[in-house]
């Protein structure tokens, strides 16, 4: 390329760079990234036939050798229940049992159980634990008291987000971080880098712990017989360490990713089968059902909850993503100075929620266009809402076009479907 600037490089040359970068990423990084990059590579390779060979080579020959999918402690249970299993974040995970619509409705109206044991858990403790977490997270960890949890994110140095997470204060000088499964190693490296200065005690306990999400309006009533504590007294984003399903010292957290209430149960791998069995025994009278990841996605999207890798990533700022409420400038944190300047000057684009005005299903990476067909943004998440019976989605558009009520269009194949920007959540409890 010589001395040519990026702007002066031929388009094909830049495409070459993108392709080689993607191929390198999927062949030398963590195994789960092979699946993560498959759709992106497919799109890129479709534009240049010469690279289709590389796509076939990587995914049809090399992929099976690289991918060694992990199982959760409940994988055999899911298989016995007839779950459709799919690779997700390096794990074999149940995507559905009876179907997404049935499972979605179960959580909205009754009670369902998700195995989300692929999520990562870090313990951070010692006298410098708070200092470290104040540095690496966007929210103000000092506001946490024992028994409280906090939604936050890990800003990177370039304006984006390493991951979003939940921080639990377990006891004085001890915190539990719950991170996304696909980002466990990346998050650990990022936090460890800053811990070189602070010297907090860090432990990655992800491989030894399981996580069940018991979600729905009937969760409290259905599960009360399994514990000696009053489940109804646990406030949102609070937790208790107590007995549950015959197991002592279980974290019972009033959190979730569905917007329908319920709990998340943290326990050791060797304990989770007993808890699972007891949960379904206690919930039988409430028609409790196992729920897969597909319904988890439709449920979270109806609430407008961000999904890492879709709605937020290494290039989206928390302010662009509408996460200013977890970005506290009362402290110094990674890239806080630049983000504070961005807040002062205003963001150029915003994450918005939209509903289709006509029939159609918006999908991730579909273009958002103006009435003349000019691209103005991109859909980051989209689905047919089981609760509302219409297409809904999230996407980034220029700030000037982000006002509630504004009309946009979603390019679905050859048709530009009109849509309206709305205020979240889509589904009102």
C-alpha positions in Angstrom: 0.0 0.0 0.0 3.0 2.2 0.3 2.3 5.7 1.6 -1.4 5.7 0.6 -3.7 6.9 3.3 -6.8 4.8 4.3 -9.0 7.2 2.5 -7.1 6.8 -0.7 -6.9 3.0 -0.7 -9.0 1.2 -3.3 -12.2 -0.3 -2.0 -11.1 -3.8 -2.9 -7.9 -3.3 -0.9 -9.8 -2.3 2.2 -12.1 -5.3 1.6 -9.0 -7.5 1.5 -7.9 -6.2 4.8 -11.3 -6.8 6.4 -11.4 -10.4 5.1 -7.8 -11.2 6.2 -8.5 -9.7 9.6 -11.7 -11.7 10.0 -10.0 -15.0 8.9 -7.2 -14.3 11.3 -9.6 -13.7 14.1 -11.5 -16.9 13.7 -8.5 -19.1 13.3 -6.3 -17.9 16.2 -8.7 -16.6 18.8 -11.1 -18.5 21.1 -13.0 -21.3 19.6 -16.4 -19.8 20.1 -15.5 -16.9 17.9 -15.6 -19.2 14.9 -19.3 -19.4 15.1 -19.5 -15.7 16.1 -17.8 -14.6 12.9 -19.4 -17.1 10.5 -22.3 -14.8 9.4 -20.0 -11.8 9.0 -17.6 -13.8 6.9 -20.4 -15.3 4.8 -21.6 -11.8 4.0 -18.1 -10.6 3.1 -17.2 -13.6 1.0 -20.5 -13.4 -0.9 -19.2 -10.1 -2.3 -15.9 -11.5 -3.5 -16.1 -15.0 -5.0 -12.3 -15.5 -4.7 -12.6 -15.8 -0.9 -15.3 -18.4 -0.8 -12.6 -21.0 -0.8 -11.2 -19.7 2.4 -14.7 -19.7 4.0 -15.3 -23.3 3.1 -11.8 -24.3 4.2 -12.2 -22.7 7.6 -15.7 -23.8 8.5 -16.0 -27.1 6.7 -12.5 -28.5 7.4 -10.9 -26.7 10.3 -13.8 -25.7 12.5 -14.5 -29.2 13.9 -10.9 -29.4 15.0 -10.9 -26.1 16.7 -14.3 -26.2 18.4 -14.6 -28.3 21.5 -17.9 -27.2 22.9 -18.4 -27.2 26.6 -21.4 -28.6 28.4 -23.1 -27.2 31.4 -23.8 -29.5 34.3 -27.4 -29.8 33.0 -26.7 -30.6 29.3 -27.8 -34.2 29.6 -31.0 -33.1 31.3 -31.8 -30.7 28.5 -31.2 -33.4 25.9 -33.4 -35.8 27.8 -36.2 -33.2 27.8 -35.9 -33.0 24.0 -34.3 -29.6 23.8 -32.9 -28.3 20.5 -29.2 -27.8 21.4 -27.0 -25.2 19.6 -23.5 -23.9 20.0 -23.5 -20.6 21.8 -20.5 -18.8 23.3 -18.5 -22.1 23.3 -21.2 -24.1 25.0 -23.9 -26.6 24.0 -27.0 -24.7 25.0 -30.8 -25.3 24.7 -32.2 -22.9 22.2 -35.8 -24.2 22.5 -38.0 -27.0 23.9 -41.6 -26.5 22.7 -41.1 -23.4 20.6 -40.2 -19.8 21.2 -43.8 -18.5 21.3 -45.0 -21.1 23.8 -41.9 -20.6 26.0 -42.2 -16.8 25.7 -45.8 -16.8 26.9 -44.9 -19.2 29.8 -42.5 -16.6 31.2 -44.8 -13.7 30.6 -47.8 -15.3 32.3 -46.5 -18.1 34.5 -43.0 -19.3 35.4 -40.2 -20.8 33.4 -36.6 -21.8 34.0 -33.5 -21.0 32.0 -30.1 -22.7 32.3 -27.7 -19.8 31.8 -24.7 -21.5 33.4 -22.5 -20.4 30.5 -22.3 -17.0 32.0 -19.0 -16.0 33.7 -18.4 -15.3 37.3 -15.4 -13.5 38.8 -14.8 -12.9 42.5 -12.9 -9.7 43.4 -11.8 -9.1 46.9 -9.4 -7.5 49.3 -8.7 -4.0 50.5 -8.2 -2.8 46.9 -11.3 -4.5 45.4 -13.4 -1.4 45.4 -10.7 0.8 43.9 -10.2 -1.6 41.1 -13.9 -1.9 40.3 -14.4 1.9 40.5 -11.6 2.2 37.8 -12.9 -0.5 35.4 -16.7 -0.1 35.6 -18.8 2.8 34.6 -21.3 2.8 37.5 -20.5 3.9 41.1 -19.7 0.7 43.0 -19.2 2.7 46.2 -23.0 3.0 46.4 -23.5 -0.8 46.8 -24.2 -2.2 50.2 -24.1 -5.9 51.1 -27.0 -7.7 49.5 -27.3 -5.3 46.6 -26.5 -5.6 42.9 -25.7 -3.1 40.2 -25.9 -3.1 36.4 -22.8 -1.6 34.9 -20.4 -1.8 31.9 -16.7 -2.0 31.3 -15.7 0.9 29.1 -12.6 0.4 26.9 -10.0 3.0 26.1 -11.3 4.0 22.7 -14.9 4.9 23.5 -16.6 1.5 23.3 -17.7 -1.2 25.7 -15.7 -4.3 26.7 -18.8 -5.9 28.2 -21.9 -5.2 30.3 -22.2 -6.9 33.6 -23.8 -7.1 37.0 -21.8 -6.4 40.2 -22.9 -8.0 43.5 -21.5 -6.9 46.9 -21.3 -10.2 48.7 -19.6 -8.9 51.9 -17.2 -6.2 52.9 -14.3 -6.2 50.4 -15.8 -8.9 48.3 -17.7 -8.6 45.0 -19.1 -11.0 42.5 -19.0 -9.9 38.8 -21.3 -11.7 36.4 -20.2 -11.3 32.8 -21.3 -12.5 29.4 -20.3 -15.9 28.3 -18.7 -14.9 25.1 -16.5 -12.3 26.9 -15.2 -14.2 29.8 -11.6 -14.3 28.7 -11.7 -10.8 27.2 -13.1 -9.4 30.4 -10.7 -11.2 32.6 -7.7 -9.9 30.6 -9.1 -6.3 30.6 -9.7 -6.2 34.4 -6.4 -8.0 35.2 -4.5 -5.4 33.1 -5.8 -2.6 35.4 -5.4 -4.8 38.5 -1.6 -4.7 38.0 -1.8 -1.2 39.7 -4.3 -2.1 42.5 -3.4 -5.7 43.4 -6.9 -6.9 44.3 -7.6 -10.6 44.8 -9.2 -12.0 41.6 -10.6 -15.4 41.0 -12.3 -16.7 37.9 -14.9 -19.2 39.2 -16.9 -19.5 36.0 -16.1 -23.2 35.4 -17.3 -24.3 38.8 -20.6 -22.5 39.1 -24.1 -22.8 37.6 -26.8 -20.2 37.1 -30.5 -20.8 36.8 -33.0 -18.0 36.0 -36.4 -18.7 37.4 -38.5 -16.1 35.7 -42.2 -15.0 35.5 -45.0 -13.5 37.6 -45.6 -16.8 39.4 -41.9 -17.4 40.4 -42.2 -16.1 44.0 -45.3 -18.2 44.7 -44.0 -21.3 43.0 -40.6 -21.3 44.7 -41.4 -20.1 48.2 -41.6 -23.7 49.6 -38.0 -24.3 48.6 -36.5 -21.7 51.0 -36.8 -20.4 54.6 -36.6 -16.8 53.6 -39.4 -14.6 52.3 -38.9 -14.4 48.5 -41.4 -11.6 48.2 -39.3 -9.4 50.4 -36.2 -9.5 48.1 -36.4 -6.2 46.2 -35.3 -5.8 42.6 -31.5 -5.9 42.2 -31.2 -7.2 45.7 -30.1 -10.7 46.8 -29.9 -13.1 49.7 -27.4 -15.9 50.5 -29.7 -18.6 51.9 -30.9 -22.1 51.7 -32.7 -23.2 48.5 -33.9 -26.6 47.4 -32.1 -28.3 50.2 -28.7 -26.6 49.4 -27.1 -24.1 51.8 -25.5 -20.8 50.9 -27.1 -20.3 47.5 -27.3 -16.8 46.0 -31.0 -15.9 45.4 -31.0 -12.7 43.3 -34.0 -10.7 42.3 -32.6 -10.1 38.8 -33.3 -11.3 35.4 -33.2 -10.6 31.6 -37.0 -10.9 30.9 -38.8 -8.1 32.5 -41.3 -10.5 34.1 -39.9 -10.8 37.6 -38.4 -13.8 39.3 -34.9 -14.8 40.5 -31.5 -15.9 39.4 -30.0 -18.8 41.4 -26.2 -19.1 41.7 -24.9 -22.4 42.9 -22.0 -24.9 42.5 -22.1 -27.3 39.5 -22.5 -30.3 41.7 -25.6 -28.8 43.3 -27.5 -27.6 40.3 -29.1 -30.9 39.3 -30.7 -31.2 42.8 -31.9 -27.6 42.5 -33.2 -28.1 39.0 -35.2 -31.2 40.1 -36.6 -29.5 43.2 -37.6 -26.4 41.2 -39.6 -28.4 38.8 -41.2 -30.5 41.5 -42.2 -27.3 43.4 -43.4 -25.6 40.2 -45.4 -28.5 38.8 -48.7 -27.1 40.1 -47.9 -23.8 38.3 -47.2 -25.5 35.0 -43.5 -24.6 35.2 -41.5 -25.2 32.0 -37.9 -25.2 30.8 -37.1 -22.2 28.6 -34.5 -21.9 25.8 -32.3 -19.1 24.7 -34.5 -18.1 21.8 -37.3 -17.1 24.1 -34.7 -15.4 26.4 -33.9 -13.2 23.4 -37.5 -12.2 22.5 -38.2 -11.5 26.2 -35.2 -9.2 26.6 -35.9 -7.4 23.4 -39.5 -6.7 24.3 -38.0 -4.9 27.3 -35.3 -3.1 25.3 -32.5 -4.7 27.2 -29.2 -4.5 25.3 -27.5 -7.6 24.1 -23.7 -7.5 23.9 -22.4 -8.2 20.4 -25.6 -6.7 18.9 -26.7 -3.5 20.5 -23.5 -2.7 22.3 -19.9 -3.7 21.5 -16.3 -2.5 21.4 -17.2 0.5 19.2 -20.5 1.7 20.8 -20.2 4.1 23.6 -22.5 3.8 26.7 -23.9 7.2 25.9 -24.8 6.3 22.4 -26.5 3.1 23.7 -28.7 5.0 26.2 -26.6 3.8 29.1 -25.8 7.2 30.5 -27.8 6.2 33.6 -25.0 3.7 34.5 -22.2 6.0 33.5 -21.3 8.1 36.6 -18.8 10.9 36.2 -18.5 11.5 39.9 -15.4 9.2 39.8 -12.4 8.4 37.5 -12.9 5.3 35.4 -11.4 4.0 32.1 -11.9 6.6 29.4 -14.1 8.7 31.6 -12.5 12.0 30.4 -13.3 11.3 26.8 -16.9 10.0 27.6 -17.5 13.2 29.7 -16.5 15.3 26.7 -18.8 13.2 24.5 -21.7 13.8 26.9 -21.0 17.6 26.9 -20.8 17.8 23.1 -23.6 15.3 22.4 -23.5 12.0 20.6 -23.7 11.8 16.8 -25.9 8.6 16.9 -28.3 7.0 19.3 -29.8 3.6 19.9 -33.5 3.8 19.3 -36.5 1.4 19.6 -38.9 1.0 16.7 -42.1 -0.8 15.8 -42.9 -1.7 12.2 -46.0 0.0 10.9 -46.7 -2.9 8.4 -46.1 -6.6 8.3 -42.4 -7.7 8.5 -39.7 -8.9 10.7 -36.6 -6.7 11.2 -33.4 -8.6 11.7 -29.9 -7.9 13.0 -27.8 -5.9 10.4 -30.8 -4.8 8.2 -30.3 -1.3 7.0 -32.4 1.6 8.3 -33.2 4.0 5.5 -34.9 7.3 4.9 -37.9 7.8 2.6 -35.6 8.1 -0.4 -33.8 4.8 0.4 -30.6 6.4 1.7 -29.0 4.4 4.5 -29.1 6.2 7.8 -28.4 3.4 10.3 -28.5 -0.3 11.0 -30.8 -2.7 13.0 -28.9 -4.2 15.9 -31.7 -6.5 17.2 -35.0 -7.4 15.8 -37.8 -9.9 16.0 -41.5 -10.6 15.7 -42.8 -9.8 19.2 -44.7 -12.8 20.6 -46.6 -10.5 23.0 -47.4 -7.7 20.6 -47.7 -9.6 17.3 -45.7 -7.0 15.4 -42.1 -6.5 14.3 -39.9 -4.7 16.8 -36.3 -3.8 16.9 -33.4 -1.7 18.1 -30.9 0.2 16.0 -28.6 3.2 15.7 -29.7 6.3 13.8 -28.3 9.9 13.7 -29.3 11.8 16.8 -31.2 14.4 14.8 -33.5 11.6 13.6 -33.9 9.8 17.0 -36.9 11.6 18.5 -39.9 9.6 19.7 -42.5 9.4 17.0 -40.1 9.9 14.1 -40.7 7.8 11.0 -37.9 5.6 9.6 -37.8 2.7 7.2 -36.4 -0.8 7.6 -34.9 -2.4 4.5 -36.3 -5.9 4.4 -35.0 -7.5 1.2 -36.3 -5.3 -1.6 -38.9 -3.5 0.5 -38.5 -0.5 2.8 -41.0 -1.1 5.5 -42.1 2.1 7.5 -41.5 2.1 11.2 -42.0 4.4 14.1 -39.5 5.2 16.9 -41.1 4.6 20.3 -40.2 4.9 23.9 -39.1 1.7 25.7 -40.2 -0.8 26.8 -42.1 -2.4 23.9 -44.0 -4.6 26.4 -45.6 -2.9 29.3 -46.0 -5.1 32.4 
